[in-house]
Amino acid sequence: MRCGCSMVKEIADFEKDVARSGVPVVVDFWAEWCGPCKLLGPVFDKVAGDKALAGKVAFGKVNVDEHAELAQNAGVLNIPCVILFDKGEEVGRMVGFSGEAALRAQIDGWLKR
């Protein structure tokens, strides 16, 4: 389940891709074998492609099987797990799949903080 959306970056280097980002980064921690992750994937990609969010926030994905250390360092115990990072620090977390409206509302709330 690779990202089909050009607006979402596969994250392998947290420092470069997240901590040094000029905007907050919403990161989807997922795995190929995770059913709810497969539901969230297309929704995450759709939200990432929203022109209203362009320039305000970046989007990335971490495959927890390929980058277990990134998931462990972020304290991810359950997936799917979506975390907003600002300058490398966690601002908010959403665990599980709740649908597009819930994801959009969560991101909007995080950005208004």
N, CA, C and O of each residue as an XYZ file, in Angstrom:
452
protein
N       0.842     -1.193      0.000
C       0.000      0.000      0.000
C       0.874      1.238      0.000
O       0.859      2.005      0.962
N       1.596      1.432     -1.011
C       2.421      2.626     -1.140
C       1.519      3.811     -1.441
O       0.424      3.667     -1.986
N       1.999      4.953     -1.079
C       1.231      6.170     -1.324
C       1.145      6.447     -2.817
O       2.157      6.467     -3.518
N      -0.053      6.656     -3.284
C      -0.243      7.004     -4.670
C      -0.362      8.504     -4.862
O      -0.548      8.981     -5.982
N      -0.258      9.233     -3.792
C      -0.453     10.678     -3.816
C       0.893     11.387     -3.813
O       1.726     11.129     -2.944
N       1.115     12.271     -4.771
C       2.391     12.972     -4.840
C       2.562     13.971     -3.702
O       3.660     14.489     -3.495
N       1.498     14.246     -2.970
C       1.572     15.198     -1.862
C       2.057     14.542     -0.564
O       2.266     15.236      0.431
N       2.236     13.225     -0.561
C       2.634     12.494      0.635
C       4.030     11.919      0.439
O       4.308     11.244     -0.552
N       4.892     12.198      1.395
C       6.283     11.738      1.316
C       6.476     10.502      2.185
O       6.003     10.453      3.320
N       7.171      9.506      1.649
C       7.568      8.352      2.448
C       8.693      8.820      3.358
O       9.727      9.280      2.872
N       8.512      8.710      4.657
C       9.491      9.228      5.614
C      10.431      8.116      6.059
O      10.001      7.069      6.543
N      11.717      8.370      5.884
C      12.744      7.432      6.331
C      13.729      8.118      7.281
O      14.375      7.460      8.096
N      13.837      9.442      7.170
C      14.762     10.224      7.992
C      13.954     11.282      8.742
O      13.614     12.328      8.188
N      13.652     10.995     10.010
C      12.794     11.887     10.794
C      13.383     13.289     10.885
O      12.674     14.279     10.701
N      14.659     13.369     11.164
C      15.303     14.679     11.331
C      15.138     15.532     10.077
O      14.731     16.690     10.162
N      15.450     14.969      8.929
C      15.380     15.704      7.663
C      13.942     15.957      7.225
O      13.592     17.076      6.850
N      13.115     14.925      7.272
C      11.770     15.003      6.696
C      10.724     15.637      7.608
O       9.725     16.170      7.124
N      10.942     15.587      8.927
C       9.930     16.078      9.863
C      10.467     17.201     10.741
O       9.901     18.294     10.758
N      11.540     16.949     11.463
C      12.040     17.927     12.436
C      12.481     19.236     11.781
O      12.308     20.307     12.362
N      13.047     19.156     10.583
C      13.533     20.373      9.912
C      12.539     20.934      8.901
O      12.871     21.852      8.151
N      11.336     20.398      8.875
C      10.329     20.884      7.932
C       9.943     22.322      8.282
O       9.868     22.688      9.455
N       9.703     23.121      7.260
C       9.292     24.502      7.469
C       7.837     24.652      7.878
O       7.407     25.735      8.274
N       7.079     23.566      7.782
C       5.668     23.563      8.185
C       5.428     22.325      9.047
O       6.216     21.381      9.003
N       4.343     22.321      9.831
C       4.008     21.104     10.583
C       3.823     19.927      9.620
O       3.456     20.114      8.460
N       4.082     18.718     10.116
C       3.985     17.517      9.285
C       3.030     16.524      9.926
O       3.206     16.140     11.083
N       2.018     16.108      9.172
C       1.084     15.076      9.606
C       1.639     13.749      9.104
O       1.838     13.566      7.903
N       1.889     12.819     10.034
C       2.512     11.554      9.675
C       1.564     10.397      9.975
O       1.037     10.280     11.081
N       1.358      9.551      8.980
C       0.548      8.340      9.099
C       1.491      7.162      9.323
O       2.260      6.802      8.432
N       1.433      6.561     10.511
C       2.191      5.348     10.809
C       1.296      4.174     10.458
O       0.185      4.069     10.978
N       1.765      3.277      9.575
C       0.922      2.228      9.015
C       1.744      0.967      8.748
O       2.969      0.966      8.870
N       1.042     -0.105      8.380
C       1.685     -1.353      7.955
C       0.817     -2.012      6.889
O      -0.403     -1.846      6.877
N       1.449     -2.751      6.010
C       0.761     -3.420      4.907
C      -0.303     -4.400      5.393
O      -1.352     -4.534      4.763
N      -0.047     -5.081      6.501
C      -0.943     -6.128      7.012
C      -2.106     -5.572      7.840
O      -2.976     -6.336      8.258
N      -2.139     -4.287      8.078
C      -3.128     -3.650      8.963
C      -4.386     -3.258      8.181
O      -4.342     -2.372      7.328
N      -5.500     -3.920      8.476
C      -6.767     -3.624      7.796
C      -7.209     -2.177      7.926
O      -7.499     -1.546      6.910
N      -7.274     -1.615      9.149
C      -7.668     -0.211      9.283
C      -6.704      0.746      8.580
O      -7.114      1.816      8.130
N      -5.423      0.365      8.481
C      -4.449      1.191      7.759
C      -4.814      1.265      6.282
O      -4.663      2.309      5.647
N      -5.295      0.147      5.741
C      -5.692      0.111      4.332
C      -6.912      0.997      4.085
O      -7.066      1.557      3.000
N      -7.772      1.122      5.086
C      -8.920      2.026      4.968
C      -8.478      3.483      5.042
O      -8.979      4.332      4.304
N      -7.532      3.765      5.942
C      -7.072      5.137      6.140
C      -6.233      5.640      4.970
O      -6.296      6.823      4.637
N      -5.453      4.771      4.343
C      -4.527      5.188      3.292
C      -5.117      6.106      2.233
O      -4.604      7.207      2.035
N      -6.179      5.692      1.545
C      -6.755      6.557      0.504
C      -7.357      7.849      1.072
O      -7.323      8.892      0.418
N      -7.896      7.777      2.266
C      -8.458      8.973      2.912
C      -7.332      9.957      3.225
O      -7.456     11.154      2.964
N      -6.233      9.448      3.785
C      -5.074     10.279      4.107
C      -4.546     10.951      2.837
O      -4.252     12.146      2.833
N      -4.429     10.167      1.760
C      -3.941     10.712      0.493
C      -4.877     11.799     -0.041
O      -4.417     12.815     -0.562
N      -6.178     11.588      0.087
C      -7.161     12.576     -0.386
C      -7.041     13.877      0.400
O      -7.040     14.959     -0.185
N      -6.940     13.775      1.717
C      -6.808     14.968      2.559
C      -5.486     15.678      2.239
O      -5.439     16.906      2.186
N      -4.416     14.905      2.026
C      -3.114     15.491      1.698
C      -3.161     16.288      0.402
O      -2.409     17.249      0.239
N      -4.028     15.902     -0.513
C      -4.155     16.595     -1.788
C      -5.048     17.822     -1.754
O      -5.232     18.483     -2.776
N      -5.606     18.133     -0.591
C      -6.500     19.282     -0.440
C      -5.716     20.583     -0.619
O      -4.819     20.888      0.167
N      -6.059     21.337     -1.646
C      -5.354     22.579     -1.943
C      -5.449     23.599     -0.804
O      -4.564     24.442     -0.661
N      -6.501     23.534      0.001
C      -6.656     24.466      1.119
C      -5.582     24.258      2.186
O      -5.295     25.167      2.966
N      -4.991     23.069      2.222
C      -3.943     22.784      3.214
C      -2.533     23.024      2.668
O      -1.560     23.003      3.423
N      -2.427     23.250      1.369
C      -1.118     23.445      0.739
C      -0.381     24.608      1.387
O      -0.931     25.698      1.548
N       0.863     24.363      1.754
C       1.689     25.391      2.368
C       1.501     25.536      3.864
O       2.328     26.148      4.540
N       0.411     24.973      4.389
C       0.139     25.059      5.824
C       0.662     23.847      6.576
O       1.045     23.941      7.742
N       0.672     22.712      5.897
C       1.051     21.450      6.520
C       1.562     20.497      5.440
O       1.117     20.538      4.293
N       2.504     19.643      5.831
C       3.008     18.611      4.926
C       2.497     17.258      5.410
O       2.073     17.120      6.558
N       2.539     16.268      4.533
C       2.037     14.944      4.860
C       3.103     13.902      4.574
O       3.810     13.974      3.568
N       3.208     12.926      5.481
C       4.165     11.853      5.298
C       3.633     10.544      5.841
O       2.685     10.515      6.626
N       4.267      9.449      5.404
C       3.876      8.118      5.869
C       5.118      7.382      6.344
O       6.205      7.525      5.783
N       4.924      6.587      7.399
C       5.984      5.731      7.911
C       5.455      4.307      7.964
O       4.506      4.010      8.689
N       6.083      3.426      7.184
C       5.762      2.008      7.255
C       6.474      1.479      8.502
O       7.704      1.442      8.546
N       5.708      1.071      9.510
C       6.291      0.674     10.797
C       7.113     -0.604     10.702
O       7.970     -0.846     11.552
N       6.871     -1.420      9.691
C       7.679     -2.627      9.508
C       9.051     -2.284      8.928
O      10.050     -2.913      9.274
N       9.095     -1.297      8.056
C      10.352     -0.892      7.436
C      11.152      0.085      8.297
O      12.378      0.145      8.203
N      10.448      0.852      9.140
C      11.101      1.882      9.950
C      10.603      1.800     11.400
O      10.054      2.758     11.945
N      10.810      0.645     11.992
C      10.336      0.399     13.358
C      10.907      1.393     14.354
O      10.234      1.763     15.316
N      12.141      1.828     14.135
C      12.760      2.762     15.071
C      12.055      4.113     15.083
O      11.980      4.759     16.128
N      11.538      4.550     13.934
C      10.794      5.812     13.882
C       9.496      5.686     14.672
O       9.124      6.594     15.415
N       8.813      4.563     14.508
C       7.571      4.330     15.246
C       7.854      4.243     16.738
O       7.123      4.813     17.548
N       8.901      3.538     17.095
C       9.248      3.395     18.513
C       9.603      4.749     19.116
O       9.148      5.068     20.215
N      10.400      5.544     18.424
C      10.783      6.862     18.929
C       9.588      7.789     19.085
O       9.599      8.681     19.934
N       8.555      7.584     18.270
C       7.341      8.404     18.356
C       6.343      7.837     19.364
O       5.289      8.430     19.592
N       6.667      6.695     19.965
C       5.764      6.096     20.950
C       4.524      5.483     20.333
O       3.483      5.396     20.984
N       4.625      5.055     19.076
C       3.486      4.456     18.389
C       3.351      3.004     18.840
O       4.232      2.178     18.602
N       2.233      2.713     19.495
C       1.961      1.367     19.983
C       0.864      0.676     19.185
O       0.818     -0.553     19.121
N      -0.017      1.460     18.578
C      -1.135      0.935     17.787
C      -1.192      1.681     16.463
O      -0.878      2.869     16.388
N      -1.600      0.961     15.416
C      -1.739      1.581     14.103
C      -3.125      1.288     13.551
O      -3.744      0.297     13.938
N      -3.620      2.126     12.658
C      -2.986      3.338     12.183
C      -2.910      4.404     13.279
O      -3.764      4.492     14.161
N      -1.867      5.193     13.182
C      -1.660      6.285     14.132
C      -1.216      7.492     13.328
O      -0.210      7.442     12.620
N      -1.964      8.570     13.439
C      -1.643      9.801     12.728
C      -1.186     10.810     13.776
O      -1.900     11.086     14.740
N       0.014     11.357     13.573
C       0.585     12.313     14.521
C       0.958     13.586     13.775
O       1.532     13.536     12.687
N       0.624     14.732     14.375
C       1.080     16.011     13.844
C       2.321     16.417     14.618
O       2.309     16.498     15.847
N       3.393     16.671     13.878
C       4.644     17.146     14.463
C       4.879     18.579     14.006
O       4.643     18.914     12.845
N       5.340     19.415     14.915
C       5.740     20.776     14.588
C       7.161     20.954     15.106
O       7.405     20.874     16.309
N       8.091     21.194     14.196
C       9.515     21.299     14.539
C      10.001     20.044     15.262
O      10.846     20.118     16.154
N       9.460     18.898     14.870
C       9.880     17.619     15.426
C       9.189     17.221     16.710
O       9.399     16.113     17.202
N       8.368     18.100     17.267
C       7.662     17.817     18.516
C       6.215     17.431     18.230
O       5.559     18.030     17.378
N       5.724     16.427     18.948
C       4.337     15.999     18.765
C       3.377     17.066     19.265
O       3.521     17.591     20.369
N       2.393     17.375     18.425
C       1.365     18.355     18.761
C       0.028     17.664     19.010
O      -0.758     18.102     19.850
N      -0.222     16.585     18.276
C      -1.482     15.868     18.413
C      -1.368     14.474     17.840
O      -0.495     14.187     17.021
N      -2.278     13.602     18.294
C      -2.252     12.194     17.893
C      -3.678     11.688     17.728
O      -4.568     12.026     18.508
N      -3.875     10.874     16.701
C      -5.163     10.243     16.421
C      -4.880      8.770     16.127
O      -4.151      8.457     15.186
N      -5.444      7.873     16.914
C      -5.190      6.442     16.748
C      -6.455      5.774     16.223
O      -7.558      6.036     16.703
N      -6.276      4.899     15.221
C      -7.406      4.182     14.646
C      -7.939      4.895     13.421
O      -7.442      5.951     13.031
N      -8.958      4.301     12.820
C      -9.580      4.865     11.627
C     -10.960      5.390     11.982
O     -11.807      4.651     12.482
N     -11.179      6.672     11.721
C     -12.471      7.286     12.028
C     -13.135      7.918     10.819
O     -14.250      8.427     10.928
N     -12.478      7.897      9.673
C     -13.069      8.454      8.465
C     -12.502      9.811      8.096
O     -11.765     10.435      8.860
N     -12.873     10.252      6.892
C     -12.335     11.498      6.342
C     -12.730     12.725      7.156
O     -11.886     13.576      7.440
N     -13.998     12.826      7.534
C     -14.447     14.008      8.277
C     -13.701     14.143      9.601
O     -13.309     15.244      9.988
N     -13.507     13.031     10.288
C     -12.796     13.068     11.569
C     -11.333     13.453     11.369
O     -10.783     14.218     12.161
N     -10.700     12.936     10.323
C      -9.303     13.276     10.058
C      -9.172     14.760      9.723
O      -8.281     15.438     10.233
N     -10.052     15.257      8.873
C     -10.011     16.685      8.523
C     -10.238     17.560      9.764
O      -9.534     18.550      9.966
N     -11.210     17.196     10.583
C     -11.497     17.969     11.795
C     -10.307     17.959     12.744
O      -9.976     18.979     13.350
N      -9.671     16.812     12.867
C      -8.508     16.690     13.745
C      -7.369     17.581     13.252
O      -6.764     18.311     14.038
N      -7.079     17.522     11.966
C      -6.003     18.339     11.396
C      -6.331     19.820     11.541
O      -5.464     20.609     11.918
N      -7.573     20.208     11.247
C      -7.981     21.610     11.402
C      -7.788     22.079     12.842
O      -7.293     23.179     13.085
N      -8.182     21.235     13.792
C      -8.020     21.577     15.205
C      -6.554     21.726     15.584
O      -6.183     22.646     16.312
N      -5.727     20.817     15.087
C      -4.294     20.903     15.389
C      -3.702     22.184     14.830
O      -2.890     22.832     15.492
N      -4.096     22.555     13.623
C      -3.515     23.734     12.988
C      -3.988     25.042     13.624
O      -3.323     26.069     13.490
N      -5.114     25.013     14.302
C      -5.648     26.224     14.953
C      -5.087     26.435     16.359
O      -5.374     27.449     16.995
N      -4.305     25.500     16.835
C      -3.785     25.568     18.213
C      -2.952     26.793     18.438
O      -2.442     27.000     19.539
